[in-house]
Amino acid sequence: MPVNWRLLSDSKVLPDSGLALDDALTRSASEWGSPTLRLYTYTPCVLVGRFQHVPTEVNIEHCQSMGVPINRRPSGGGAIIMGPDQLGIALIIPNRIDGFAMRSSDLMHQCASGLIRALEKLGISAKFQGKNDLVADNRKIAGLGLYQPNSSGRLFHASLLLDLNIKTMLKLLRAPFDSTEASTNRYSAVSKRITTVRSSVGTDFSMSELIETVRAGYEDEFGVRIESQKVNSSEQQLADHLVETQYSTTEWIYRDNAPVRDYVGQSSIRTGAGDLEIKVITAGDTLKSVFLSGNFITSDNAVHDLESSLRWHTSEPRALKQTIAKSMKQNAKAWDSISEGEITTTLLRALNQSDTSNSNLTAGSCFGREIAEVV
């Protein structure tokens, strides 16, 4: 692995120019013999993932009324808000260097290890969880994504939360169950599932300190020196071209990447620990998200671990049962008054309810089958 990496750092970048530069650096990665680590902040904006559908994920009217621009990342992942308190991280890796994984899932874990090391320096124990999240104490602290445009390089994207205004986020993004939950309930639910660097190390911790910590984390994790440099002229020219032809265009930002609609289902049960309600969001045969609520008694960590393990999960009942069993076994003491069967049954009933309104599912959909047999 190369000894020296390049560090690029800037602040308050516009969404179109910021995303275009990440893309340009990735397309030009073969010009460099080593990775580039870019650490930067945006002006306030909403960024959706490469394959998301803007009207599904974003409250467009609120964004317009608040003057918050919307754009689309080249990388995958979910919709996020960015601004002065969210650190954008782009690690650009030339394809023809040794030491980096070839499989996307392995590369995601490898690139995230630098962030995990950085957070360790701050006394925050983080781990990779689910499809593309870093969590601390089972609460999301960073979102991750990947992009590979050609044979030149690969891009690892991350957004690390120094701080977050959850009320603003809920105005700009379409939170799950917007139409059925009171705003106070949504705020409480999201607050329990998200954490920030400042909530752990104090409100005086600055973005400049976080940038230096992340740089040091990657240096330690990969055994390299990361030295500040500047974008070269050819990279900047390509970035300017991509702003004009892609990242400032409505065709790119609002393109329809979601032919399969999201559907919502819910079900409840009375258990020995109290009332439990499970709500699900599905897309086709994929279980996108699961949310547990009610007056039941258990630990937050157990709930968050179970929810995370079921995100972006196949809806096949036996696979769901196995995942639920594994998560509950890992937190056995917390689930001593709620059984695996109760959770599995309630989840499948919620999927059944989603199934009744989901005309996009194939005839072989497993949402509406096998509850008794599986449980």
N, C-alpha and C positions, 0 to 999 in steps of 0.2 A: 504494500500500500504506500502511496506517495507520502513523503515526510511533510511537505508543505501544502496547505490548502489556502485558497483565497477567501478573504472575508470582505463582503460588501455590506454596508450598513447605511440606512437612510431612514427618514421619518416623514410622516404626514404625506405619503405619496397618494396620488389619485388612483382610484381602482383600475381604470383602463391602462394607465401607464405602468402601474405596479405589476399587474398581471402580465402585460405584454413583455416586460423585462424578464420576468421569470421564464416565460415561454421562449424568448429569444436566447437567454442563457442556456436553456436546455437544448435548443436546436443547434447552438454553436459549441456545445460541450467538447466536441472532438478537437477543438483548437487548443484546449488546455490539457495538460497531462495529469491534472489533479482536480479534485472536487472543489466546488465553490459553495460557501455557506453564506446565504444572504439573510440578514436579520433586520427587520424594518417594521414600521407602523404605517397604517393608512389614515387618511382623513375618514370620518365616519361614513360607513357604507354597509351594504348588505351584499354578500357573495354567496351564490348558490354553487352547488357541485356541478361538474361537467354534464351529468346525465339527469339533472333534475328539471322539473317543470315549474317555472317561476310562479304562476298563479296559484299552484298547489302549495308552495312552500313560503311565499312572501305575501304580506299584506301590502299590495302595491299602492293603494290609496293612502295609507298612513306614511309610506316612504315618500310619496310625492308631497304630501302636506307638510312633512317635516324636513323636506329638502335633502333626503338621504338617497344617494344614487344606488342602483342595483347593477351588479355585473355577474359574470359567469367565470368561474375558475377553469383552467385547463385540466385540473386534477379532479378526481372523484370526491365523494364524501357528501356531507349534508350542508344545509344553509346555515350561515353564521353571520353575526354582525362583527365588524372590525372598526377599530378606531385607535385613539391614543393609548388605551389601556389593554389592548390585545396585541401580542407580539406575533408578527408574521415570520415564519421560518421557511426558507426554501433551501434545500440541499440538492445541488445539481451534480450528478455523478456521470462522468464520461463512461461510455459503455466499455471501452477497451482498456480498463485498468483492473488489476487484480484486487481481491479482498472484499468484494461486494457480492451479495447473493444475486442469483439470476431470477429465481422465482419471486413473483410480486409479494406474496405474503411474507416470505423470509426477508425480503428487502425492507418491507415496512417495519418489521420488528427490529432489524439491524439499525435502520436510520433513527428509529425512536429511542434507541438505547442511549444516544447522546443527550436527549432531553431528560431521560430518566436519571442519568448521571448528574446532570445540572440540577435537577430538583433535589437529588440527594444532598447536594452541597448546601441546600437551604433547609435541610431537615425534613423534607417532604418525601415520603415513600410512595412512589408512583409505579404503576405497572400497566402493561398493555392489556386491554380487555375488549371483548367483542370484536367487531369487524374493523374498527378504525379509531378507537379512543384510547387515550391515556387517562387513568383514573387514580386519584389519591383518596384513600379511605372509602373506596367504592363510589366516589363522586367524580364526575368528568372535570378534568382540568385542561385537556388539550384534545383537539380533533386532528386527524391525520388524513392524508390523501396521496395518491401517486399519479404520475403522468409520464408516458413514453411516446413521444411523437414520431421518432424515426430511429435510425441506427446510431445517432450521435450521442444521445445521453438520456438519462432518466431524472425525473424531478420528484423529490419528496417534499410535500407541503405539510405544514402544521400551523395551527393557531393556538397559542399558549395564553391562558387567561391570567394576566397580572391582576386585573379587576374586571368586573362586569356589572352593568346596570341591567338587572333582570327585567325591571318594569319596561325599560326601553326595548329590550329584546322581544318581550311579549307583544309589544305594539307593532313591531316591524316584521316579525316572523309569525307564521300561522302555527301556533302551538297546538298540539293534539287536543281534540275535544273542545275547541273554541266555542262551539255552539251550545255545549251542554254544561260547561263548568263556569262558575262564578270566577271573576278575575282574581279574587283573593285566594281561591283554591288553586288556580293555575300557578300563581306566584309561589305559594307554599310548596306545591309539588315540584316545581322546577328548582326552587332554592335547595331542596333536599337532595337533588341529583347533580348539582354543579358546585364546584369549589374554585377558589382562585389562589394565586400565590400570596396576595396580601392578606387573605383570611388566615394564612398560616404564619407569615413572618412579620406582619404589621403593616399598617397603612402608609408608613413613611418610606417603604421600599420603592425605589424608582425604576422606571423603564430602563434607564442607562445601566443600573446595577443588574437588572435582569438580563440585558443583552450581554454584558460581560460574563455573567454566570453561565449562560448558555454556550457562549464561545468556549469557556474553560471546560465545560462539561464534554463538549465534542473533542476538544484536545485530549483530555484525559481518557475518554472512552476509546478513541481510535489511535492514540499514541502519535499525534501529529502536532505541528505548529500551524496556527491559522493566522495569517498575516493580512492586515488591511490593505486593500488595493482599490482600484477604480475600474469601472466598466470601460472596455475599449471602444473605439469608434465604430467598428463593424457591428458589435453587439448592440450599441445604441441605435445605429441606423436600422437594424432589423427590428428592434423594439418599437421604434417610431413607425415603421411600416406596419407592424402588427396592430398598433393602436388604430391606425387609419383604416385598415382593411378588415379588422376583426373585432377588437375589444371595445371599440366605440360604436359598433353597429347594433341596431335592434335585431338584425337577423341572428347574430351570435347570442346576445343576451336573452332574447325571448324565444329562442328556438324550442320546438316542442320535443322534449326527450322523454316524455312520460305517457306513452300510449295506453299504459295500464293505470287506471285510476286507483287512488287510495280509498279503502273502505274501513269503517269503524264498527266494532262489535263490543258488547260488554255482557257480563254475567256476574251474579253474586251468589254467595253461600254463607250460611251461619255455621261457624266452626267453634271448637272448644275455646279458642283464643279470641273470639269475637267475629263480627261481620267482615267478610272479605269480598271486595269487588275487583274484578279483573277486566281491564279494557285493552283492546288490541287495535292495531292499525295494520291492515294487510294491503298488499299490492300483488294481484294475481295469486299465485300459490305461495308467496313469500310473506312470512310474518315479519313486518318491519319493526314494530315496537310493542312492548307490553308494559302496562302500568298497573300496579297493585295499590289499592286504597281501601279504607274502611277503619273501623275501630278495633281491629285485631291488635294483639300485642306480640311484637317480636322486635328484633334489632333492625335499625336502618341498613346496616351492612348486609344483612341476610337478604333483605328486600332488593337492594340495589344490585347485589351479585346475581340474583335470580333474573331480574329484569335485563341486565346486561347480557347474560348468557343466552337469552332468547331473542335478542335483537338480530334482525336479518337472518332469521332461522327458517329452515324449511318447515312447512306446515304439516308434514307427514306425522301422524299421531304417535307412532312408536318412537320416532326420533325425538319428538317433544318430550315424551315420557322419560326417555333416557337422560336428556339434558336437565329436566326438572329433578330427577332422582340424584344426579351428580351434584347439582348445586345445593340441594337440601341436605345431602350427606355431608358436604363440606361445612355446613352451618347447622349441624344436627341439633345442638342445644337450643338454638334460636327458634327452630321449627318444631319443638317438642309437643306443641298443642295444636298444630295443623298438620294434616297428613299429606303425603305425596298424592294420594288419590283425590283428595279434596281440591288441591290446586290443579291437577291435571284435568279433572272433570270440569271445573269452572272455566279453565282456559279453553277447552274444546267447545264448550257451550258458547263462549264469546266468539270463537271462530265460526261456529254455526250461524250465529246471528249476522256476522259479517257476510257469510256465504249467501244468505237469503237476499241481500241487496246487490250482490256482486255478479253481474251478468257476464263479466269478462273471464270468469273462471271456466276452465274446461270441464267437460262432463266427468272427467276422472278426478276432479278436485277431492282432496281428502278432508276438507273442512267439515263436511256434514256426515262423516261416517265413523263408525267403529268406536264410539265413546265407551260403551259398556265393555266391549272386547278389550280395548287398550287398558282401561283402568282396572 
